[in-house]
Amino acid sequence: MSATGWFRELLAGPTRGPATVRTTGTWPRTALALPFIGMALVVGLDYLSTLQVTVEPALTAVPALAAIVSRRVWYPILMGLLSEGVAFTMAAYDSVLGQSVHSATVFAIALVTAISWVSATLRVRQEQALADAQLVAEIARRVLLRAVPDRVGSVRAAVHYAAAAAHARIGGDLYEVVDTRHGVRAVVGDVRGKGLGAVETAAAVLGAFREAAHQEPALGKVAGWLAVSLDRALHEHDHPGVDEEFVTLVLIGVGPDGTAEIVNCGHPAPLLLTGDGTVRPLELPETVPPLGVLDPADVSPPVHRVPFAPGDRVLLFTDGVIEARDRAGRFYPLADRFPRCAQGGPVDVLDRLHADVVRHVGRPLGDDAAMLLLQYEPVAHGSRQLPHQNGRLTRQ
């Protein structure tokens, strides 16, 4: 490393937190020269000025600028000491050493240097805390929202998840796809509210689904199992607003013969895209309230059956997608845009859809948004599938 590179590395300081976590409030290393440039401008202006006035007080801005552009807490102190030296030199040159303007400048530089040091120290601690929180959130996301394999039984799958709290990386939306002896089963849901309470509720529902999907032959019974687990979790996690907590979700099971079963509990209806490009919502004839509204013993949702042909795609999503509005207040027309983005595999389709939603809104999404795409593609007889070796999760 060159001497210049070593000096830049010394001033910029090490990156806090893991390499995969990006913290805020950092400047490019070239910005470290700004305090020196500011100091040089003050000296040059004082030297070239023909007026009988000193610009020495402007040096007080140098240590404050140093605290902004560097993550080294001693950098403002260094620039403050250099500013004091330059202030004495300018005062001697301007013959104002004994005047009050010089004394006030020296005191002001010392005060601003101390404040800048405190500010830089607090900022570094906050950035470290944010990096630690992001690392914990990333670990929690990988445990709670696991990667979906490219191939699960008779379907190809992909998921795209974007949390409204960008730094948290996790929110109240949930999804899962599992291959069971009853066929491929998937869930997409949305927990009312945000924050830690919503994450706890989502964890309880996902844990119950991962067990019930394998144990219960009937998909409607899986929803009942989830209702019991949710009720128990809500009473165990006594956080504020627990009495008003509920979860909307849709369950889908795809058998090897292409027969799909759907259970919907107050969630937006999935969209089915057939091979000829036709899109239709898979709406149930009966309306079922979200889980948590009824007593678990009363949860007995109807099961809707739909035949799938090879190549048919079903899109499950949360309301963060269809309720995304542009600046004119128009909702995102998912049913219209889905066929336009349907070229390629499931991962490519969801990437295009998410990019299209962001373009429609024109700003970061204000709500959690999850999309799960299942493409019925039965495995040819005698072929070998490795469902857990090519898992891929796309996210913002």
C-alpha positions as CSV (number, residue, x, y, z in Angstrom):
1,M,0.0,0.0,0.0
2,S,1.3,3.5,-0.9
3,A,1.9,6.2,1.8
4,T,-1.1,8.1,0.5
5,G,-3.3,5.0,0.6
6,W,-2.1,4.2,4.1
7,F,-2.9,7.7,5.3
8,R,-6.4,7.5,3.7
9,E,-7.1,4.2,5.4
10,L,-5.8,5.6,8.7
11,L,-8.1,8.6,8.5
12,A,-11.2,6.8,7.2
13,G,-11.0,4.1,9.8
14,P,-12.2,0.5,9.5
15,T,-15.6,-0.4,8.3
16,R,-17.8,-1.3,11.3
17,G,-19.9,-4.4,11.4
18,P,-19.8,-7.4,8.9
19,A,-18.9,-6.8,5.3
20,T,-22.4,-7.8,4.2
21,V,-24.0,-5.0,6.2
22,R,-24.0,-1.5,4.9
23,T,-24.1,1.3,7.5
24,T,-25.2,4.9,6.8
25,G,-23.5,8.2,7.3
26,T,-20.2,7.3,5.6
27,W,-18.4,9.6,3.1
28,P,-15.9,8.8,0.3
29,R,-12.3,9.0,1.3
30,T,-11.7,11.9,-1.0
31,A,-13.9,14.0,1.3
32,L,-11.2,13.8,4.0
33,A,-9.4,16.6,2.1
34,L,-12.3,19.0,2.7
35,P,-11.1,20.3,6.1
36,F,-7.7,21.0,4.6
37,I,-9.3,22.7,1.6
38,G,-11.4,24.8,3.9
39,M,-8.4,25.8,5.9
40,A,-6.5,26.7,2.8
41,L,-9.4,28.9,1.6
42,V,-9.5,30.8,4.8
43,V,-5.7,31.4,4.8
44,G,-5.8,32.4,1.1
45,L,-8.7,34.8,1.6
46,D,-7.0,36.4,4.6
47,Y,-3.7,36.8,2.7
48,L,-5.4,38.3,-0.4
49,S,-7.8,40.5,1.4
50,T,-7.0,44.3,1.3
51,L,-9.5,45.1,4.0
52,Q,-8.4,45.8,7.6
53,V,-10.4,42.8,8.9
54,T,-9.3,39.3,9.7
55,V,-11.2,36.2,8.6
56,E,-9.5,34.1,11.4
57,P,-12.9,33.2,13.0
58,A,-13.8,31.2,9.9
59,L,-11.3,28.5,11.1
60,T,-13.9,27.3,13.6
61,A,-15.7,25.5,10.8
62,V,-12.7,23.2,10.1
63,P,-13.0,20.8,13.1
64,A,-16.7,20.6,12.6
65,L,-16.2,19.7,9.0
66,A,-13.7,17.0,10.0
67,A,-16.3,15.4,12.3
68,I,-18.6,15.1,9.4
69,V,-16.3,13.5,6.8
70,S,-14.3,11.1,9.0
71,R,-15.2,8.1,11.1
72,R,-12.0,8.4,13.2
73,V,-12.9,10.2,16.4
74,W,-9.5,11.7,16.7
75,Y,-9.6,13.4,13.3
76,P,-11.6,16.4,14.6
77,I,-9.1,16.9,17.4
78,L,-6.2,16.8,14.9
79,M,-7.9,19.4,12.7
80,G,-8.7,21.5,15.8
81,L,-5.0,21.6,16.8
82,L,-4.0,22.4,13.2
83,S,-6.6,25.2,13.2
84,E,-5.3,26.6,16.4
85,G,-1.8,26.7,15.0
86,V,-3.0,28.4,11.8
87,A,-5.1,30.9,13.9
88,F,-2.0,32.0,15.8
89,T,0.0,32.3,12.5
90,M,-2.7,34.4,10.9
91,A,-3.1,36.6,14.1
92,A,0.7,37.3,14.1
93,Y,0.6,38.1,10.3
94,D,-2.4,40.4,10.8
95,S,-1.0,41.9,14.0
96,V,-4.1,41.0,16.1
97,L,-2.5,38.7,18.7
98,G,-3.5,40.9,21.5
99,Q,-7.0,41.7,20.3
100,S,-10.2,40.1,21.5
101,V,-11.1,38.7,18.1
102,H,-8.1,36.4,18.3
103,S,-8.8,35.3,21.8
104,A,-12.5,34.6,20.9
105,T,-11.4,32.6,17.8
106,V,-9.0,30.4,19.9
107,F,-11.7,29.7,22.4
108,A,-14.3,29.0,19.7
109,I,-12.0,26.5,17.9
110,A,-11.4,24.7,21.1
111,L,-15.1,24.5,21.9
112,V,-16.1,23.4,18.4
113,T,-13.3,20.8,18.5
114,A,-14.7,19.3,21.7
115,I,-18.2,19.3,20.4
116,S,-17.1,17.7,17.1
117,W,-15.2,14.9,19.0
118,V,-18.3,14.1,21.1
119,S,-20.5,14.1,17.9
120,A,-18.1,11.8,16.1
121,T,-17.9,9.4,19.0
122,L,-21.7,9.2,19.3
123,R,-22.1,8.7,15.6
124,V,-19.6,5.9,15.5
125,R,-21.4,4.2,18.3
126,Q,-24.7,4.6,16.6
127,E,-23.3,3.1,13.4
128,Q,-21.9,0.2,15.3
129,A,-25.3,-0.4,17.0
130,L,-27.0,-0.2,13.6
131,A,-24.6,-2.7,12.1
132,D,-25.1,-5.1,15.0
133,A,-28.9,-4.7,14.7
134,Q,-28.7,-5.4,10.9
135,L,-26.6,-8.5,11.5
136,V,-29.1,-9.8,14.0
137,A,-32.0,-9.0,11.7
138,E,-30.2,-10.8,8.8
139,I,-29.7,-13.9,11.0
140,A,-33.3,-13.8,12.1
141,R,-34.5,-13.4,8.5
142,R,-32.5,-16.5,7.4
143,V,-34.0,-18.5,10.2
144,L,-37.5,-17.2,9.9
145,L,-37.8,-16.7,6.2
146,R,-35.7,-19.4,4.7
147,A,-34.6,-19.5,1.1
148,V,-37.0,-21.2,-1.3
149,P,-35.4,-23.8,-3.6
150,D,-35.7,-23.4,-7.4
151,R,-37.4,-26.8,-7.5
152,V,-39.9,-28.1,-4.9
153,G,-41.5,-31.4,-5.9
154,S,-43.7,-30.9,-8.9
155,V,-43.3,-27.1,-9.0
156,R,-40.6,-24.5,-9.7
157,A,-40.7,-21.7,-7.1
158,A,-39.3,-18.3,-6.3
159,V,-39.9,-15.6,-3.7
160,H,-39.3,-11.9,-3.5
161,Y,-39.5,-10.1,-0.2
162,A,-39.0,-6.4,0.6
163,A,-39.4,-5.1,4.2
164,A,-40.8,-1.6,4.6
165,A,-38.1,-0.9,7.2
166,A,-35.1,-1.2,4.9
167,H,-32.5,-1.5,7.7
168,A,-34.5,-4.2,9.6
169,R,-34.7,-6.6,6.6
170,I,-37.6,-8.3,8.1
171,G,-41.2,-7.4,8.8
172,G,-44.7,-8.9,9.3
173,D,-45.1,-10.7,5.9
174,L,-44.4,-14.5,5.9
175,Y,-44.0,-17.2,3.3
176,E,-42.9,-20.8,3.1
177,V,-42.9,-23.7,0.6
178,V,-42.4,-27.4,1.6
179,D,-42.5,-30.7,-0.1
180,T,-44.6,-33.2,1.8
181,R,-46.1,-36.6,1.2
182,H,-49.4,-34.8,0.5
183,G,-47.8,-32.8,-2.3
184,V,-46.2,-29.3,-2.4
185,R,-47.7,-26.9,0.2
186,A,-47.1,-23.2,0.4
187,V,-48.3,-20.3,2.6
188,V,-48.1,-16.5,2.2
189,G,-49.5,-14.3,5.0
190,D,-49.5,-10.9,6.4
191,V,-49.5,-10.1,10.1
192,R,-51.4,-7.0,11.2
193,G,-48.9,-4.4,12.5
194,K,-45.2,-4.1,12.4
195,G,-42.2,-4.3,14.7
196,L,-41.1,-7.1,17.0
197,G,-44.6,-8.2,17.9
198,A,-45.4,-8.9,14.2
199,V,-42.2,-10.8,13.8
200,E,-43.0,-13.0,16.8
201,T,-46.5,-13.7,15.4
202,A,-45.0,-14.5,12.0
203,A,-42.6,-16.9,13.6
204,A,-45.3,-18.7,15.5
205,V,-47.4,-19.1,12.3
206,L,-44.5,-20.3,10.2
207,G,-43.4,-22.8,12.8
208,A,-46.9,-24.3,13.0
209,F,-47.2,-24.5,9.2
210,R,-43.9,-26.3,8.8
211,E,-45.2,-29.0,11.2
212,A,-48.8,-29.1,10.2
213,A,-48.1,-29.2,6.4
214,H,-46.4,-32.6,6.9
215,Q,-48.8,-34.0,9.5
216,E,-52.3,-33.0,8.2
217,P,-53.6,-34.7,5.1
218,A,-56.4,-32.1,4.7
219,L,-55.4,-28.5,3.8
220,G,-58.3,-27.1,5.8
221,K,-57.1,-28.8,8.9
222,V,-53.7,-27.1,8.4
223,A,-55.5,-23.8,8.7
224,G,-57.1,-24.9,11.9
225,W,-53.7,-26.0,13.3
226,L,-52.3,-22.5,12.5
227,A,-55.3,-20.9,14.2
228,V,-54.6,-22.9,17.4
229,S,-50.9,-22.1,17.4
230,L,-51.6,-18.4,16.7
231,D,-54.0,-18.1,19.6
232,R,-51.5,-19.7,21.9
233,A,-48.6,-17.5,20.7
234,L,-50.7,-14.3,21.1
235,H,-51.4,-15.1,24.7
236,E,-47.8,-16.0,25.4
237,H,-46.4,-12.9,23.8
238,D,-48.2,-10.2,25.8
239,H,-47.1,-7.2,23.7
240,P,-49.1,-4.0,23.2
241,G,-52.1,-4.5,20.9
242,V,-52.1,-8.3,21.2
243,D,-55.9,-8.3,21.5
244,E,-56.2,-6.8,18.0
245,E,-53.6,-9.0,16.4
246,F,-54.6,-11.2,13.4
247,V,-53.1,-12.8,10.4
248,T,-54.4,-13.0,6.8
249,L,-53.0,-15.9,4.8
250,V,-53.5,-18.1,1.9
251,L,-52.6,-21.8,1.8
252,I,-52.0,-23.7,-1.4
253,G,-51.3,-27.4,-2.1
254,V,-50.2,-28.8,-5.4
255,G,-50.4,-32.5,-6.0
256,P,-48.3,-34.5,-8.4
257,D,-51.3,-34.7,-10.8
258,G,-51.6,-30.9,-10.9
259,T,-54.7,-30.6,-8.7
260,A,-54.3,-27.5,-6.6
261,E,-56.1,-26.9,-3.3
262,I,-56.5,-23.4,-1.9
263,V,-57.5,-22.1,1.5
264,N,-57.9,-18.4,1.9
265,C,-58.3,-16.7,5.3
266,G,-59.0,-13.0,4.6
267,H,-56.0,-12.6,2.2
268,P,-55.9,-11.2,-1.3
269,A,-56.8,-13.9,-3.9
270,P,-53.8,-15.5,-5.7
271,L,-53.5,-14.9,-9.5
272,L,-53.4,-17.8,-11.9
273,L,-51.6,-17.3,-15.2
274,T,-52.4,-20.0,-17.7
275,G,-50.3,-21.1,-20.6
276,D,-52.4,-19.0,-23.0
277,G,-51.7,-15.8,-21.1
278,T,-55.0,-15.6,-19.3
279,V,-55.0,-14.2,-15.8
280,R,-57.7,-14.8,-13.3
281,P,-57.9,-14.4,-9.5
282,L,-58.5,-17.7,-7.6
283,E,-61.3,-16.3,-5.4
284,L,-63.3,-18.6,-3.1
285,P,-67.1,-18.4,-3.1
286,E,-67.1,-18.0,0.7
287,T,-65.5,-15.2,2.7
288,V,-63.4,-16.4,5.6
289,P,-62.0,-14.0,8.2
290,P,-58.3,-13.8,9.1
291,L,-56.9,-16.1,11.7
292,G,-57.2,-14.6,15.2
293,V,-60.6,-13.1,14.6
294,L,-62.6,-16.3,15.3
295,D,-62.1,-18.8,18.1
296,P,-59.7,-21.5,16.9
297,A,-62.4,-24.1,17.3
298,D,-64.6,-22.3,14.7
299,V,-61.9,-22.1,12.1
300,S,-63.0,-24.5,9.3
301,P,-62.3,-22.8,6.0
302,P,-63.5,-24.3,2.7
303,V,-61.1,-25.8,0.3
304,H,-61.2,-24.7,-3.3
305,R,-59.7,-27.0,-6.0
306,V,-58.2,-25.9,-9.3
307,P,-56.6,-28.1,-12.0
308,F,-53.2,-27.0,-13.1
309,A,-51.7,-27.7,-16.5
310,P,-47.9,-27.8,-17.1
311,G,-46.6,-24.3,-17.3
312,D,-49.4,-22.7,-15.3
313,R,-48.2,-20.2,-12.7
314,V,-49.9,-19.0,-9.5
315,L,-48.8,-15.8,-7.8
316,L,-49.3,-15.4,-4.1
317,F,-48.7,-11.9,-2.7
318,T,-49.3,-9.6,0.2
319,D,-51.3,-6.4,0.2
320,G,-48.0,-4.4,0.1
321,V,-47.9,-5.1,-3.6
322,I,-51.4,-4.3,-4.7
323,E,-51.8,-1.4,-2.3
324,A,-48.6,0.3,-3.6
325,R,-49.7,3.7,-5.0
326,D,-48.1,6.1,-7.4
327,R,-48.0,9.9,-6.7
328,A,-51.5,10.2,-8.2
329,G,-52.9,7.7,-5.7
330,R,-53.5,4.9,-8.2
331,F,-53.0,1.3,-6.9
332,Y,-50.5,-1.0,-8.7
333,P,-52.5,-3.0,-11.3
334,L,-50.9,-6.4,-10.6
335,A,-53.4,-8.4,-12.6
336,D,-52.5,-6.3,-15.7
337,R,-48.8,-6.2,-15.2
338,F,-48.3,-9.9,-14.3
339,P,-48.5,-11.3,-17.9
340,R,-46.2,-8.5,-19.2
341,C,-43.5,-9.6,-16.7
342,A,-44.0,-13.4,-17.2
343,Q,-41.1,-14.1,-19.5
344,G,-38.4,-16.4,-18.2
345,G,-38.2,-18.5,-15.0
346,P,-40.0,-17.7,-11.7
347,V,-37.0,-15.7,-10.3
348,D,-36.8,-13.5,-13.4
349,V,-40.6,-12.9,-13.3
350,L,-40.5,-11.7,-9.7
351,D,-37.5,-9.5,-10.3
352,R,-39.4,-7.8,-13.1
353,L,-42.5,-7.5,-11.1
354,H,-40.7,-5.9,-8.1
355,A,-38.9,-3.5,-10.4
356,D,-42.2,-2.6,-12.0
357,V,-43.8,-1.9,-8.6
358,V,-41.0,0.4,-7.6
359,R,-41.2,2.3,-10.9
360,H,-45.0,2.6,-10.4
361,V,-44.6,4.0,-6.9
362,G,-41.5,6.2,-7.7
363,R,-40.2,5.9,-4.1
364,P,-39.4,3.2,-1.5
365,L,-42.4,1.0,-0.7
366,G,-44.3,2.1,2.4
367,D,-45.3,-1.4,3.4
368,D,-43.8,-4.9,3.5
369,A,-44.3,-6.7,0.2
370,A,-43.9,-10.4,-0.5
371,M,-44.5,-12.4,-3.7
372,L,-44.3,-16.1,-4.1
373,L,-44.5,-17.7,-7.6
374,L,-45.2,-21.3,-8.2
375,Q,-45.0,-22.8,-11.7
376,Y,-46.4,-26.3,-12.2
377,E,-43.8,-28.3,-14.0
378,P,-44.0,-32.0,-13.1
379,V,-40.8,-34.0,-13.2
380,A,-40.5,-36.4,-16.0
381,H,-40.6,-40.1,-15.0
382,G,-37.2,-41.4,-14.1
383,S,-35.5,-38.0,-13.8
384,R,-33.6,-37.0,-10.7
385,Q,-34.3,-33.8,-8.7
386,L,-32.2,-32.2,-6.1
387,P,-34.6,-29.8,-4.5
388,H,-32.3,-28.3,-1.8
389,Q,-29.1,-27.7,-3.7
390,N,-30.0,-24.6,-5.7
391,G,-32.0,-22.5,-3.3
392,R,-32.2,-18.9,-4.3
393,L,-34.0,-16.0,-2.5
394,T,-34.3,-12.6,-4.2
395,R,-34.8,-9.5,-2.0
396,Q,-34.3,-5.7,-2.0
